[in-house]
Amino acid sequence: MEAVRVTREGPVAVLELARPETGNALDRALVAALSAPLAALPASGARAAVLTGSGRHFSTGANLAELAPTPRWPTG
């Protein structure tokens, strides 16, 4: 399944965050999947872009689990 779906409606490009199971939380993978379509917009002829999210939330924000440092447990 694609993390970002891109469709066109005339001169408007619609970029849909497509990970409703995570609340479209922004993690490294989703940001990477969004970067390429955004970079391609100027050459595509799109005159406007709409960013939306599938499911219940547009985006719940950053994936905090990715931002948390890995715990270091004492060994031995």
C-alpha positions in Angstrom: 0.0 0.0 0.0 1.2 3.5 -0.9 1.9 5.8 2.0 1.0 8.8 -0.2 -1.5 8.8 -3.0 -1.3 11.4 -5.7 -4.2 12.3 -7.9 -4.8 15.2 -10.3 -8.0 17.2 -10.6 -7.2 19.5 -13.5 -4.4 21.9 -12.5 -4.7 20.8 -8.8 -2.5 18.0 -7.4 -4.0 16.2 -4.4 -1.5 14.5 -2.1 -3.2 12.2 0.4 -1.4 10.8 3.4 -2.6 7.2 3.3 -1.7 5.6 6.6 -4.9 6.0 8.6 -3.9 3.1 10.9 -1.2 5.3 12.4 -3.3 8.5 12.3 -1.1 9.6 9.4 1.7 10.3 11.9 4.7 11.8 10.3 7.6 9.4 10.6 10.7 9.1 8.4 9.1 6.8 5.9 6.0 8.9 5.4 8.1 12.1 5.1 10.3 10.4 2.5 7.3 9.1 0.6 5.9 12.7 0.5 9.1 14.3 -0.5 9.3 12.9 -4.1 5.8 13.9 -5.2 6.2 17.4 -3.7 9.5 17.8 -5.5 7.9 16.7 -8.8 5.0 19.2 -8.6 6.6 22.1 -10.4 7.5 20.0 -13.5 4.1 18.3 -13.5 2.2 21.5 -14.5 0.2 21.5 -11.3 -0.8 25.1 -10.3 -1.9 24.2 -6.8 -1.5 21.4 -4.3 -3.9 20.1 -1.7 -2.5 18.0 1.2 -5.0 15.8 2.9 -5.1 12.7 5.0 -7.2 9.5 4.8 -9.1 8.2 7.7 -10.2 10.0 10.8 -7.3 12.4 11.1 -5.4 14.6 8.7 -2.3 13.9 10.7 -1.7 13.3 14.4 1.7 14.9 14.2 5.1 13.5 14.6 5.6 9.8 15.5 7.0 10.3 19.0 8.2 6.8 19.2 10.7 7.6 16.5 11.9 10.7 18.3 12.4 9.0 21.7 16.0 7.9 22.4 16.6 4.2 22.6 16.8 3.3 26.2 20.1 2.0 27.4 19.7 -0.7 30.0 22.6 -1.5 32.3 24.3 -4.8 31.4 25.9 -7.3 33.6 
